Amino acid sequence: MLRFILRRLGLALLVALTVSFISFSLLFLSGDPAIAIAGESANAEDVAAIRALYGFDRPMMVQYGDWLWHALQFDFGVSYYFRLPVADLISERLSVTMTLGVCGIVFALLTAVPLGVIAAIRPNSLIDRIALFLSVAGQAMPSFWFGLILIVIFAIQLRILPASGADTWQHFIMPTIVLGYYAMPAIMRLTRAGMLEVLSADYIRTARAKGASEGRVLFKHALRNAIIPVVSLAAVQMGFMLGGSIVVESVFALHGAGYLAWESIGRNDLPTVQALILVFALFYIVFTFLADVLNAWLDPRMRSA
Amino acid sequence: MNDAPLLSVRGLTLDIPTSGGTLHAVRGIDFDLNRGETLCIVGESGSGKSLTSLALMGLLAPKIRRKAVRMTFDGTDLQKASRRQLRQLRGDRMSMIFQEPMTSLNPAYTIGDQLAETLLLHKRVSRTQARARAVELLEKVGITAAESRLSQYPHQLSGGLRQRVMIAMALMCEPELIIADEPTTALDVTIQAQILRLLVDLQREMNMALILITHDLGVVARVADKVAVMYAGELIETGPASAIFRNPAHPYTRGLINCIPVPGRNERGARLGTIPGIVPSLVGEVTGCPFRGRCDQRVAICDTAAPLRRLPDGHEFRCVHPDGHRHEEVTA
């Protein structure tokens, strides 16, 4: 198990390094950064001055090494737009996004896994049909629309939840539901499919032949095997929620990292974009790594992979 | 110890609803099994052997309809018993060994956990005691370095080893009845004999009743006290093993026994015996003798009747001919 973890960790570091290089190269893929900073009215001397000031005249690999060295110390330079250190800018926004993402995935798992299990125990029952309807609706309904409907009902009509902002925990209830509901259908369907398959497995019959109770058969013997693909999916969903919650963040005016990324792209604020891409990618890598470790714990056959 | 049979089954019927009509998979079978006895159920694939064993264990799929006049285990009515009562019997007093050793162990848990679980479910013992018992039984089923196997996972073991683990698991609580459903079918031929010998030796040592389901008559001849020949959902011949092998009465049983190659009787390179034809469909109403389509002793009345006949040597069979042979004049 320890060898497996170390090997996966090594792989994760390699991927992280590759991603860091790609996100750094973005600066050069989008044209001459000095011209972009100087603006359209600048003359050649201004551009040259800016090039020297920011160090764009050095070889690319030197600049990458320099950038990476600083990034490792959480120094991502200064935002072109805000004129503030990118690190400060991101850490503030990231806490909002992280809270929302964690709440969202927890909400999705807490609703999707039990529903999936029940649907699998009684396929084609009323509960299975309701679960299917909920997941189809979740997949089909645009997040912004669902978010607005919730605002109309709970903030405007019933006046029990705040409509926008990120000041108290109540502010996170509706965004969590909207974001979590978006991730729920896939998790639920995968749990249901996994449970259905596992419940017909020979080792489930063995467990019953031993005299295990139905609850023990379901949760100890079946769910542990059925949940393995769900863990991988949830890790990907989690990564997606952190980077892709822009819509939800806009609807509820939660100024998180996703929103910042979207704004910064529009403003050509490259240091911020670079840093956000790196951070989002690192989150993906971390979640995938954690999912791999969790799966290896769940399924011993994966430990040798 | 009392004289009543440990297991008594009368008129067991299993119906499976299918899209094409009801499949009458098992149609009214009767048998008794005493403590310490070995009953071999033989028959072709699809004759209902596995379903019968699952019905006894209460492990049938919910859609299969089970009916019986009587089905008792040591006085307990298996039809009326609550789910809880059945659960307490399973694994403790009656246990089962399955056909598929490769997939019958849970891939997510160690051998030790899975063995110990059986004991922990039924007996008031500590985990340490349960693990000690697991080691004891792994040694009994011939697994070397048993202690270190406890922390291994099923995927690290071969099929033969896994089946030994399954046997050990079935024996954890010293059951009174073991049902082994073709326990060697999925194994290499060289391993088959070992596993079977092991099973029979342990059964004798621990004085358990054994229902051995197989289609290998050679095995039956060596281990069975009683034999039940199953064909198309019916027991067409039952009785003491010696009587059946000495004097097989039903044409099907005779056909089966003729299929066993015997050194000396069969010449080298000679064709082995076969029974031509296939098992009839059991969907819809089934009348008369199910074997008539393949039988060389067939007469007109076989379409409607297959009466139960008792022979003096204590065995029973279902056939219109009093001794299983057609006696009227056969025109050349």
HADDOCK unambig.tbl for C-alpha pairs under 7 A between the chains (distance, minus, plus):
assign (segid A and resid 202 and name CA) (segid B and resid 103 and name CA) 5.70 0.50 0.50
assign (segid A and resid 202 and name CA) (segid B and resid 104 and name CA) 4.77 0.50 0.50
assign (segid A and resid 203 and name CA) (segid B and resid 103 and name CA) 6.25 0.50 0.50
assign (segid A and resid 203 and name CA) (segid B and resid 104 and name CA) 4.18 0.50 0.50
assign (segid A and resid 203 and name CA) (segid B and resid 105 and name CA) 4.98 0.50 0.50
assign (segid A and resid 203 and name CA) (segid B and resid 106 and name CA) 5.20 0.50 0.50
assign (segid A and resid 206 and name CA) (segid B and resid 104 and name CA) 6.10 0.50 0.50
assign (segid A and resid 209 and name CA) (segid B and resid 90 and name CA) 5.62 0.50 0.50
assign (segid A and resid 209 and name CA) (segid B and resid 91 and name CA) 5.87 0.50 0.50
assign (segid A and resid 209 and name CA) (segid B and resid 95 and name CA) 6.52 0.50 0.50
assign (segid A and resid 209 and name CA) (segid B and resid 96 and name CA) 6.58 0.50 0.50
assign (segid A and resid 210 and name CA) (segid B and resid 90 and name CA) 5.64 0.50 0.50
assign (segid A and resid 210 and name CA) (segid B and resid 91 and name CA) 3.98 0.50 0.50
assign (segid A and resid 210 and name CA) (segid B and resid 95 and name CA) 6.97 0.50 0.50
assign (segid A and resid 210 and name CA) (segid B and resid 118 and name CA) 5.66 0.50 0.50
assign (segid A and resid 211 and name CA) (segid B and resid 87 and name CA) 4.46 0.50 0.50
assign (segid A and resid 211 and name CA) (segid B and resid 88 and name CA) 6.04 0.50 0.50
assign (segid A and resid 211 and name CA) (segid B and resid 90 and name CA) 4.74 0.50 0.50
assign (segid A and resid 211 and name CA) (segid B and resid 91 and name CA) 5.28 0.50 0.50
assign (segid A and resid 212 and name CA) (segid B and resid 87 and name CA) 6.82 0.50 0.50
assign (segid A and resid 212 and name CA) (segid B and resid 121 and name CA) 6.85 0.50 0.50
assign (segid A and resid 225 and name CA) (segid B and resid 108 and name CA) 6.80 0.50 0.50
assign (segid A and resid 298 and name CA) (segid B and resid 108 and name CA) 6.32 0.50 0.50
assign (segid A and resid 299 and name CA) (segid B and resid 108 and name CA) 5.08 0.50 0.50
assign (segid A and resid 300 and name CA) (segid B and resid 108 and name CA) 6.12 0.50 0.50
assign (segid A and resid 301 and name CA) (segid B and resid 155 and name CA) 6.95 0.50 0.50
